[in-house]
Amino acid sequence: MRSPRQALRSVSRRVLIEWAAVAAVSTVLVAVLAGFSLTARADNLIHDVAARLLPRAAGAEIVVVAIDDASLAQLGAWPWPRDRHAALLRRLAEARPRAVLYDVLFTEPAADPAQDAGLARAMRGARVYLPVLADRTLVPPIPTLAAKAAGVGAVDVHLDEDGLVRRAAFGTVAAEPLAWALYGDLAPAAVAPGSPPLIRFADPKASYATASFASVLAGEVPDAFIKDRIVLVGATAAGLGERFPTPLSGGAANMPGVELQANIIDNLLGGHMVRDVPRALVIAACILPLWLLLAAFLLAPPRWTLVVGAGLAALLLCVSMVLYGLGFWLPPAAGVAGLALVFPLWGWRRLAATSDGLALELTRLRARLAGSEEAPVASSQAGGDVLARQMEDISLAIEQVDDLRRFAADALFSLPDATLVLDPNRRVLAANGAARALFGEAVHGRSASALIGSLSPKRGPDLDVWPPQDAAPPVELVLTDGRAFEMQSVWRLDEAGAPAGWIVRLADVTLLKSALRQREQALQLLTHDMRSPQTSILALLQSAPEASVEASLGGRIAAYARRTLALADGFVRLARAEDATPRRQKVDLSDVLMEAADELWPQSRQRGMTIEQAGLDEPRFVRGDREILTRVFVNLLSNAVKYGPEHSIIRLTASSKDGVVEVEVADEGPGFTAEEQARLFGAFSAFERPQAQTDGVGLGLAFVQTAVTRHGGQVALCSAPGVGAVFAVSLPAA
């Protein structure tokens, strides 16, 4: 019987043989696709993308005289009499163009022969090229006009299978294309290629210089606009003349025939036609990326082969785009298709080899679970691809599975809170010691709703639909005996990432709830029970006769009462700031700063101090609680007024940068030492300042830091003894 190592080596040899077979089949497939143009439609789509990404600039020597809607409105409905065309040609002859391609059919004589004669005379002054009607038979212009034309030809186009015009048609010997007739006269040394080349269309956003037929006829277009340029006259009005779908037009914005002829002539004169790369080079260019990917299958880890394949496909597309910009067309679809097709082909064979290798390891795993231990196979340097070597490493990983399982069990079931593991039907699969102490030992297989219901809940969630299917915040469970629990659930996922049940935690928060109640009672004591007597003391002192209380004694009593009120207010504000989540409303911080400055104006005025404001003339929006933010800056300005010298300046500055609103409050006070700065934002951190008008209770800056932090911001201090202090508050901009 073969050992596992021998079996794995046999799998590796089979992988190499199958790799060679996949390489041969995919190479022949790509060669057939590229050699017989079986991916022509996909190549056309890629060509259209290249045409849109790499449009060329329109040639300056081409001018289009458009028979547009404005001309029809001005000169009357189509068709026009021949003398109107004659008038235009005489006007063009005066401007001395290089040539005129007149894209209007004159295949039937006019009702008045004098009209045809007049048009023929007008053609003498310019090199005029006229189109023939190429239908089932060729219908040339009437002899009177054909005799005076510099050349005649067909204006038919080459349509691809999808109906788009991408190539310049060469026509037949009997019907030479009109654009080629004009090009042959202007560039007689040029030799026409043997197959229709691709047209490099001009950017439609900056296309050829165009003038309205009516404007030229009225003499509104200067001669310099036409002189020594090739003029194309044709219809652009809606519903008049033929329109053709192109890679740069398409849909309802198809290109008028005269503009298409302008692109063809411009391509011919400027040498912009895109030539096809020889078929042999196309096949080689499509096979090379395929072989690079096949090599990556053997040399690179599986997780990188997809990256390599995508990179090679992108590289082939980029090469095709670059060559298109240089005037050559390399159709890449066959090469991209080969890269895409080789993945499932190779993946299928690789999956078969993997299945065989895993079957060997599963046999060993079943034997181990049944109690038949087998010595692990050491990793070797056997040949084959990466997957074959990885399958050998699975043997070494089996021993780690048991350790990992024990570690996960110890980590989960040693949690101090009651923890349940539920299946998709909300039944208990496992429970830790805290859960068994809470629910009893008989928990396995019971539903979570039945277990929680056995605790006699007084208030809690709907147990029939708990745990919830979607993510939800923790919920509170209150029992009739007064105990409170915070219940939270998370999805338990299987190895494929699919939901396989829940993990439920019940944390006993009874003591925490009791502490919160005591805290609320203390805040109630401060906000009402302590404030009321102090307020009464101040009221009695103000209403008492002057002789009943000595002035110095009354002042001291009032000062102590006010200090007690300030202490209570500051403590309550700090507690609320630490506890409550600020309302997230859009607030204009400039308005908040001006409001805070106005509130401190009487105190600063009394001491002869000036609050200079900068940067508050434009809105600076943040999200937060307006009342809390106002109190933050009132506290900072109040400290500056309280500790700053008389007749000094307080600077309040706001600015915005990189999505952050920054506010600075700078004073000229005594400043802070390094030791004071280290504990400045702590609660009850008050420092003696002889020049201060009143003594603080040390809660204002603690409130500032807490409130700013809860708003997602930061507060910083820059100070030194004797040079004042600068408090900087940064808040995220809305």
C-alpha positions in Angstrom: 0.0 0.0 0.0 1.4 3.4 -1.0 2.3 5.9 1.8 0.7 9.4 1.8 3.9 10.9 0.6 4.1 8.5 -2.4 0.5 9.3 -3.3 1.2 13.0 -3.2 4.2 12.7 -5.5 2.0 10.8 -7.9 -0.4 13.7 -7.9 2.4 16.2 -8.6 3.5 14.2 -11.7 -0.1 14.1 -13.0 -0.3 17.9 -12.5 2.7 18.5 -14.8 1.3 16.2 -17.5 -2.1 17.9 -17.4 -0.4 21.4 -17.4 1.2 20.5 -20.7 -2.1 19.3 -22.1 -3.9 22.5 -21.0 -1.1 24.6 -22.6 -1.4 22.9 -25.9 -5.2 23.1 -26.1 -5.3 26.8 -25.1 -2.5 27.7 -27.5 -4.3 26.2 -30.5 -7.6 27.8 -29.4 -6.0 31.3 -29.2 -4.3 30.8 -32.6 -7.6 29.8 -34.2 -9.5 32.8 -32.6 -6.8 35.3 -33.7 -6.1 33.8 -37.1 -9.7 33.6 -38.3 -10.9 36.8 -36.6 -13.5 34.9 -34.6 -13.5 37.7 -31.9 -14.1 40.5 -34.4 -17.1 41.9 -32.5 -15.2 42.1 -29.3 -12.2 43.7 -31.1 -14.6 46.3 -32.5 -15.8 47.2 -29.1 -12.1 47.6 -27.9 -11.3 49.6 -31.0 -14.3 51.9 -30.2 -12.9 52.5 -26.6 -9.5 53.3 -28.1 -11.1 55.7 -30.6 -12.9 57.6 -27.8 -9.8 57.7 -25.5 -7.4 58.7 -28.2 -9.1 61.0 -30.6 -7.0 63.1 -32.9 -7.1 66.9 -33.5 -9.1 68.0 -36.5 -7.0 69.1 -39.5 -6.8 72.9 -39.9 -7.0 72.7 -43.7 -10.5 71.2 -43.8 -13.6 73.6 -43.7 -17.2 72.4 -43.7 -19.9 74.5 -45.3 -23.0 73.1 -43.6 -26.5 73.0 -45.1 -27.9 73.3 -41.6 -31.2 74.2 -40.0 -30.4 77.9 -39.9 -29.7 77.9 -43.7 -33.0 76.1 -44.4 -34.8 78.6 -42.3 -33.2 81.5 -44.1 -33.1 80.2 -47.7 -36.2 78.0 -47.8 -37.0 74.3 -47.9 -34.9 71.7 -49.6 -34.2 71.1 -52.5 -32.8 74.5 -53.5 -32.6 75.7 -57.1 -29.3 75.2 -59.0 -28.6 79.0 -59.2 -28.3 79.0 -55.3 -25.6 76.4 -55.5 -24.0 78.4 -58.3 -24.0 81.5 -56.2 -22.2 79.7 -53.4 -19.6 78.3 -55.7 -18.9 81.8 -57.1 -18.5 83.1 -53.6 -16.1 80.2 -52.8 -14.1 80.8 -56.0 -13.6 84.4 -54.9 -12.0 83.1 -51.7 -9.7 80.8 -53.7 -10.0 77.4 -51.9 -7.7 74.6 -52.6 -10.5 72.3 -53.6 -14.3 71.9 -53.1 -16.0 68.6 -52.4 -19.7 69.3 -53.0 -21.6 66.4 -51.3 -24.9 67.1 -53.1 -26.3 64.8 -55.8 -27.0 66.4 -59.2 -28.0 63.2 -61.1 -31.1 64.7 -62.7 -31.3 67.9 -64.9 -33.1 71.0 -63.6 -36.4 72.0 -65.0 -34.7 75.1 -66.5 -31.6 74.1 -68.5 -30.2 77.6 -67.8 -29.9 76.6 -64.2 -27.6 73.7 -65.0 -25.6 75.9 -67.4 -25.2 78.6 -64.7 -24.0 76.0 -62.2 -21.5 74.6 -64.7 -20.1 78.1 -65.3 -19.7 78.6 -61.6 -17.7 75.4 -61.3 -15.0 76.9 -63.5 -13.6 79.1 -60.7 -12.8 76.3 -58.3 -11.7 72.6 -58.3 -15.1 71.0 -57.6 -15.6 67.3 -56.9 -19.1 65.9 -57.3 -20.6 62.6 -56.0 -22.1 59.8 -58.0 -25.2 57.9 -56.8 -23.9 54.4 -56.1 -27.0 52.3 -55.7 -27.7 49.1 -57.7 -26.2 51.0 -60.7 -24.0 54.0 -60.9 -25.7 57.2 -61.6 -23.2 60.0 -62.3 -23.9 63.8 -62.3 -25.6 65.2 -65.3 -23.1 65.5 -68.2 -23.2 69.3 -68.1 -21.8 69.3 -64.6 -19.7 66.2 -64.8 -17.7 67.8 -67.7 -16.8 70.8 -65.5 -16.0 68.8 -62.3 -12.4 68.2 -61.3 -13.4 64.7 -60.4 -16.4 62.5 -59.5 -16.7 59.5 -57.2 -18.9 57.6 -54.8 -19.5 58.7 -51.2 -20.5 55.2 -50.0 -19.1 53.9 -46.7 -17.7 50.6 -45.3 -20.1 49.3 -42.6 -18.9 46.7 -40.2 -21.1 43.8 -39.0 -22.6 45.8 -36.2 -23.5 48.7 -38.6 -20.8 51.2 -37.5 -18.4 53.0 -39.8 -14.8 52.3 -38.8 -13.0 51.9 -42.1 -12.5 54.0 -45.2 -14.2 52.3 -48.2 -12.0 51.9 -51.4 -15.0 51.2 -53.7 -14.5 49.6 -57.1 -12.7 50.5 -60.3 -16.0 51.7 -61.7 -16.8 53.8 -58.7 -13.8 55.3 -57.0 -14.6 56.9 -53.7 -14.9 60.7 -54.0 -12.5 61.3 -51.1 -9.8 59.2 -52.9 -10.4 61.0 -56.1 -9.7 64.3 -54.4 -6.7 62.9 -52.5 -5.3 61.4 -55.7 -5.2 64.9 -57.3 -3.8 66.7 -54.3 -1.2 64.0 -53.5 -0.5 62.1 -56.7 2.6 60.3 -55.3 0.6 58.5 -52.7 -0.3 54.9 -53.3 -3.6 53.5 -52.0 -3.3 50.5 -49.7 -4.7 47.1 -50.6 -7.3 46.9 -47.8 -9.6 49.4 -46.2 -7.8 51.1 -43.3 -9.3 52.2 -40.0 -10.4 55.9 -39.8 -8.8 57.8 -36.9 -11.8 60.1 -36.2 -11.3 63.7 -35.0 -12.4 64.7 -31.5 -16.1 65.7 -31.9 -15.8 68.3 -29.1 -13.3 70.2 -31.3 -14.1 69.1 -34.8 -13.6 70.8 -38.2 -14.0 74.5 -38.8 -17.7 74.9 -39.9 -19.6 77.8 -41.5 -23.3 78.0 -42.4 -24.3 77.8 -46.1 -26.4 80.9 -45.6 -23.5 82.8 -43.9 -21.1 82.0 -46.7 -23.6 83.0 -49.3 -24.3 86.3 -47.6 -20.6 87.2 -47.5 -20.4 87.0 -43.7 -17.5 84.6 -43.8 -14.1 86.3 -44.5 -12.0 85.0 -47.4 -9.2 84.0 -45.1 -11.5 81.4 -43.5 -11.6 79.6 -46.9 -8.4 80.5 -48.8 -6.1 77.6 -49.6 -8.3 75.1 -47.6 -10.3 72.1 -48.7 -14.0 73.0 -48.5 -16.7 70.3 -48.1 -20.3 71.3 -48.7 -23.0 69.0 -47.4 -26.1 68.6 -45.3 -26.0 68.6 -41.5 -29.6 69.6 -40.8 -31.9 67.2 -39.0 -33.6 64.8 -41.5 -31.6 66.0 -44.5 -28.9 63.8 -45.9 -27.4 60.6 -44.7 -26.0 60.1 -41.2 -23.7 57.2 -40.1 -23.0 55.7 -36.7 -19.3 55.8 -35.8 -17.3 54.9 -32.6 -17.4 58.6 -31.6 -21.0 59.4 -32.4 -23.6 56.6 -32.3 -27.1 56.6 -31.1 -29.1 59.8 -31.9 -25.9 61.8 -32.6 -24.8 59.9 -35.7 -22.3 61.7 -37.9 -23.4 63.5 -41.1 -22.0 62.2 -44.3 -20.1 65.5 -45.1 -18.3 65.2 -41.7 -17.5 61.6 -42.4 -16.0 62.6 -45.8 -14.0 65.3 -44.0 -12.5 62.7 -41.6 -11.6 60.5 -44.5 -9.9 63.3 -46.5 -8.1 64.5 -43.3 -6.9 61.0 -42.6 -5.5 60.6 -46.1 -3.8 64.0 -46.3 -2.4 63.8 -42.7 -1.4 60.2 -42.8 -3.6 59.3 -39.9 -5.2 56.1 -41.2 -4.7 53.2 -38.8 -3.2 50.1 -40.5 -3.8 46.5 -39.5 -1.0 44.7 -37.9 0.0 41.6 -39.9 -2.0 38.5 -38.9 1.1 36.5 -37.9 2.1 39.2 -35.4 -1.4 39.3 -34.0 -1.3 35.6 -33.3 2.1 35.9 -31.6 1.0 38.8 -29.5 -2.0 36.9 -28.3 -0.2 33.7 -27.5 2.7 35.3 -25.5 0.6 36.5 -22.5 -1.1 33.1 -22.5 2.3 31.3 -22.0 3.3 33.8 -19.4 0.2 32.9 -17.4 0.7 29.2 -17.9 4.2 29.6 -16.4 2.7 31.5 -13.5 0.4 28.5 -12.8 3.5 26.5 -12.0 5.7 29.1 -10.3 3.3 31.5 -8.4 1.0 30.7 -5.5 -2.7 30.3 -6.5 -3.8 33.6 -4.9 -1.4 35.4 -7.3 -2.3 33.7 -10.6 -5.6 35.7 -10.9 -3.6 38.9 -10.4 -1.0 37.9 -13.0 -3.8 37.0 -15.5 -5.6 40.3 -14.9 -2.3 42.1 -15.3 -1.4 40.4 -18.5 -4.9 41.1 -20.0 -4.6 44.8 -19.0 -1.1 44.9 -20.5 -2.3 43.4 -23.8 -5.1 46.0 -23.9 -2.6 48.8 -23.1 -0.3 47.6 -25.9 -3.2 47.6 -28.3 -4.1 51.2 -27.2 -0.6 52.4 -27.6 -0.2 50.9 -31.1 -3.5 52.5 -32.0 -2.1 55.9 -31.0 0.9 55.1 -33.3 -1.3 54.3 -36.3 -1.5 50.4 -36.0 -4.4 48.3 -34.9 -3.6 45.1 -33.0 -6.9 43.3 -32.1 -6.4 42.0 -28.6 -9.7 40.1 -27.9 -8.4 36.7 -28.8 -5.5 37.0 -26.4 -7.8 38.3 -23.6 -10.3 35.5 -24.3 -7.4 32.9 -24.1 -6.4 34.3 -20.7 -10.0 34.1 -19.5 -10.7 30.6 -20.9 -7.5 29.0 -19.5 -8.5 29.8 -15.9 -11.6 27.4 -15.7 -9.7 24.8 -17.9 -6.7 24.8 -15.6 -8.9 25.2 -12.5 -10.9 22.1 -13.4 -7.8 20.0 -13.6 -6.2 21.5 -10.6 -9.4 20.9 -8.6 -9.3 17.2 -9.6 -5.7 17.0 -8.3 -6.6 18.8 -5.1 -9.6 16.6 -4.5 -7.3 13.5 -4.8 -4.8 15.0 -2.4 -7.4 16.1 0.2 -9.0 12.6 0.0 -5.7 11.1 1.3 -5.6 13.6 4.2 -9.3 13.2 5.0 -8.6 9.4 5.4 -6.0 10.2 8.0 -8.3 12.7 9.7 -11.1 10.2 10.0 -8.7 7.6 11.4 -7.5 10.2 14.0 -11.1 11.1 15.0 -11.8 7.4 15.4 -8.8 7.1 17.8 -6.2 5.6 15.4 -3.3 8.1 15.7 -0.8 8.1 12.8 2.6 9.8 12.7 2.6 13.1 10.7 4.3 13.2 7.4 7.2 15.6 7.3 7.3 18.3 4.6 9.5 17.5 1.6 11.0 19.3 -1.3 9.2 17.1 -3.9 8.7 18.5 -7.4 5.4 19.8 -8.7 3.6 23.1 -8.5 2.8 25.1 -5.3 -0.5 23.4 -4.7 1.1 19.9 -4.5 3.6 21.2 -1.9 0.8 22.8 0.0 -1.1 19.6 0.2 1.9 18.0 1.8 1.9 20.8 4.4 -1.7 19.9 5.3 -0.3 16.9 7.0 1.7 19.0 9.3 -1.2 21.3 10.1 -3.5 18.5 11.4 -1.6 18.4 14.7 -2.3 22.1 15.2 -6.0 21.7 14.8 -6.5 20.1 18.2 -4.4 22.8 19.9 -6.3 25.5 18.2 -9.7 23.9 19.1 -8.7 23.7 22.7 -7.4 27.3 22.7 -10.7 28.6 21.2 -12.8 26.6 23.7 -10.7 27.9 26.7 -10.9 31.5 25.4 -14.7 31.4 24.9 -15.8 29.4 28.0 -13.6 31.2 30.5 -15.4 34.5 29.9 -16.8 36.0 33.2 -20.2 36.8 31.6 -22.8 34.2 30.8 -22.2 33.1 27.2 -24.3 30.8 25.0 -23.5 29.4 21.6 -26.7 28.9 19.5 -27.4 27.1 16.3 -29.5 28.7 13.4 -32.7 27.5 15.2 -31.7 29.5 18.4 -31.0 26.3 20.4 -28.0 26.0 22.7 -25.0 24.2 21.4 -22.7 25.1 24.3 -22.6 27.2 27.4 -19.8 28.4 29.6 -19.6 28.1 33.4 -21.2 31.5 34.1 -24.2 30.5 31.9 -24.7 27.2 33.6 -24.6 29.0 37.0 -27.3 31.4 35.8 -29.6 28.9 33.9 -28.7 25.6 35.5 -26.8 22.6 34.1 -29.5 21.4 31.7 -29.0 24.0 29.0 -27.8 21.9 26.0 -30.5 21.7 23.2 -32.9 24.2 24.9 -34.1 27.3 23.1 -32.7 30.6 24.0 -36.1 32.1 24.5 -37.1 29.3 27.0 -33.9 29.8 29.0 -34.3 33.6 29.3 -38.0 33.2 30.0 -37.1 30.9 33.0 -35.4 33.9 34.7 -38.9 35.6 35.0 -38.0 38.8 33.1 -39.8 42.0 34.1 -38.7 44.0 31.1 -36.8 42.9 28.0 -36.9 42.2 24.2 -39.5 40.0 22.4 -37.9 36.6 23.1 -39.7 34.9 20.1 -37.5 36.9 17.7 -34.4 37.3 19.7 -31.5 37.1 18.9 -32.3 39.3 15.9 -31.4 38.3 12.3 -29.6 41.7 11.7 -27.0 43.5 13.7 -28.6 45.2 16.6 -27.4 47.2 19.7 -27.3 45.6 23.1 -30.7 45.3 24.9 -31.5 45.5 28.6 -33.1 42.6 30.5 -34.6 43.4 33.9 -35.7 40.5 36.2 -38.5 40.6 38.8 -35.9 40.2 41.6 -34.2 43.5 40.6 -31.3 42.1 38.7 -30.4 43.7 35.3 -28.5 42.2 32.4 -27.2 43.6 29.2 -27.8 41.1 26.4 -25.8 41.2 23.2 -25.6 38.8 20.2 -23.2 38.4 17.3 -23.4 36.1 14.3 -21.4 32.9 14.4 -20.0 32.2 10.9 -18.9 28.9 9.4 -15.7 28.4 7.4 -17.4 29.7 4.3 -18.4 32.9 6.0 -22.1 32.1 6.1 -24.2 32.6 9.3 -24.2 29.4 11.4 -25.9 30.7 14.6 -25.2 33.2 17.3 -23.0 33.8 20.3 -25.0 35.5 23.1 -23.5 37.3 26.1 -25.5 38.2 29.2 -23.5 40.7 31.3 -24.8 41.4 34.9 -25.1 45.2 35.1 -27.1 45.4 38.3 -24.3 47.2 40.3 -23.7 49.5 37.3 -27.4 50.4 37.2 -27.4 51.1 40.9 -24.4 53.3 40.6 -26.0 55.2 37.7 -29.1 55.8 39.9 -27.0 57.1 42.7 -25.2 59.4 40.3 -28.5 60.8 39.0 -29.6 61.3 42.6 -26.4 63.2 43.3 -26.9 65.4 40.3 -30.4 66.0 41.4 -29.1 67.0 44.8 -26.7 69.5 43.1 -29.1 70.9 40.6 -32.0 71.4 43.0 -31.4 70.7 46.7 -28.1 72.5 46.8 -28.9 75.4 44.5 -32.2 76.3 46.2 -30.6 77.2 49.7 -27.8 79.2 48.1 -30.3 81.1 45.9 -32.4 81.8 49.0 -29.3 83.1 50.8 -28.5 85.5 48.0 -32.1 86.7 47.9 -32.2 87.3 51.6 -29.0 89.3 51.6 -30.3 91.5 48.7 -33.6 92.1 50.5 -32.3 92.6 54.0 -32.1 96.1 55.5 -28.6 97.6 55.3 -28.4 97.8 59.1 -29.3 94.2 59.8 -26.2 92.6 58.2 -22.7 94.1 58.3 -21.6 95.0 54.8 -18.3 93.0 54.9 -20.0 90.0 56.5 -22.8 90.1 53.9 -20.3 90.3 51.0 -18.4 87.3 52.3 -21.6 85.3 52.7 -22.8 86.2 49.2 -19.3 85.3 47.8 -19.5 81.9 49.4 -23.0 81.3 48.2 -22.0 82.3 44.6 -19.0 80.0 44.8 -21.2 77.1 45.9 -23.6 77.8 43.0 -20.7 78.0 40.5 -19.4 74.7 41.9 -22.7 73.0 41.5 -23.3 74.4 38.0 -19.8 73.4 36.9 -20.1 69.9 38.3 -23.5 69.3 36.7 -22.3 70.6 33.3 -19.2 68.4 33.5 -21.3 65.4 34.4 -23.8 66.0 31.6 -21.0 66.5 29.1 -19.4 63.2 30.1 -22.6 61.3 30.1 -24.7 62.6 27.2 -24.1 62.2 23.5 -24.1 65.6 21.9 -26.8 66.3 19.4 -25.4 66.2 15.9 -26.9 69.3 14.3 -25.3 71.5 11.7 -24.0 74.6 13.6 -22.3 77.7 12.3 -19.3 78.0 14.6 -18.7 81.6 13.6 -22.1 82.5 14.9 -21.4 80.5 18.1 -18.1 82.4 18.6 -19.8 85.8 18.1 -22.5 84.8 20.6 -19.9 83.8 23.2 -18.0 87.1 22.7 -21.2 89.1 23.1 -22.0 87.3 26.4 -18.5 88.2 27.8 -18.7 91.8 26.4 -20.0 93.4 29.7 -17.2 91.8 31.8 -14.5 92.7 29.3 -15.8 96.2 29.0 -15.8 96.7 32.7 -12.1 95.8 32.8 -11.3 97.9 29.7 -10.4 94.8 27.8 -10.9 94.3 24.0 -12.0 91.1 22.3 -10.6 91.1 18.8 -12.3 88.8 16.4 -10.8 87.4 13.2 -12.1 84.9 10.6 -15.8 85.1 11.9 -17.0 86.9 8.7 -17.7 83.6 6.9 -19.7 80.6 7.9 -17.7 77.6 9.4 -20.0 74.7 9.9 -19.5 71.8 12.3 -21.9 69.2 13.6 -22.7 69.2 17.3 -24.8 70.7 20.2 -24.9 74.5 19.9 -25.6 75.0 23.6 -22.6 72.9 24.6 -20.3 74.5 22.1 -21.3 78.0 23.2 -20.5 77.1 26.8 -17.1 75.8 25.7 -16.0 79.1 24.2 -17.8 81.2 27.0 -15.6 79.3 29.5 -12.4 80.0 27.5 -13.2 83.7 27.0 -14.3 84.0 30.7 -11.0 82.7 31.8 -9.2 85.1 29.5 -11.2 88.0 30.9 -10.9 86.8 34.5 -7.1 86.3 34.5 -5.9 88.8 31.9 -4.6 92.3 33.0 -6.8 95.3 32.6 -6.8 97.1 29.2 -5.3 94.0 27.5 -6.4 92.4 24.3 -8.1 89.0 23.9 -7.8 87.5 20.4 -10.6 85.2 19.1 -9.6 83.7 15.7 -11.3 81.0 13.5 -9.9 79.3 10.4 -10.6 76.2 8.3 -8.0 73.8 6.9 -8.2 70.2 5.6 -11.7 69.5 6.8 -11.1 70.9 10.3 -12.3 74.2 11.9 -9.7 75.6 14.2 -10.5 78.3 16.9 -7.8 80.0 19.0 -8.4 82.1 22.2 -5.3 84.0 23.1 -4.9 86.3 26.1 -2.1 88.4 27.7 -2.5 86.8 31.2 0.2 85.4 33.5 0.4 82.1 31.5 1.0 78.6 32.9 4.1 76.7 34.0 4.8 73.2 32.6 3.6 71.6 35.9 0.3 73.6 35.8 -0.2 72.6 32.1 0.1 68.9 33.0 -3.0 69.1 35.2 -4.8 72.0 33.8 -7.7 70.1 32.2 -8.3 68.0 35.3 -11.4 68.5 37.5 -11.0 71.0 40.4 -7.7 72.2 39.0 -7.8 75.8 40.1 -4.7 78.0 40.3 -4.2 81.1 42.4 -3.8 84.3 40.4 -3.6 87.5 42.4 -5.0 89.7 39.6 -8.1 87.5 39.1 -11.3 89.2 39.8 -13.0 86.1 41.1 -11.8 82.7 42.2 -12.6 79.7 40.0 -13.7 76.3 41.1 -11.5 74.4 38.6 -14.3 72.7 36.5 -14.4 75.1 33.4 -11.5 73.7 31.5 -12.4 70.1 32.4 -15.8 70.8 30.8 -14.1 72.3 27.8 -11.9 69.2 27.2 -14.8 66.7 27.8 -17.2 68.6 25.5 -14.7 69.0 22.7 -13.6 65.4 22.9 -17.3 64.2 22.7 -17.6 66.3 19.5 -14.7 64.4 17.9 -12.3 67.3 18.4 -9.1 68.3 20.3 -8.1 71.1 22.6 -4.5 72.2 23.1 -2.7 74.8 25.1 0.4 76.8 24.2 1.7 78.9 27.1 4.6 79.9 29.2 4.8 82.0 32.4 4.5 85.7 31.8 3.6 85.5 28.1 -0.1 84.6 28.2 -1.9 81.5 26.9 -3.3 80.3 23.6 -6.1 77.7 23.8 -6.6 76.0 20.4 -9.8 74.0 19.7 -10.1 71.8 16.6 -13.4 70.4 15.4 -14.3 68.3 12.3 -15.9 70.5 9.7 -19.5 69.6 8.6 
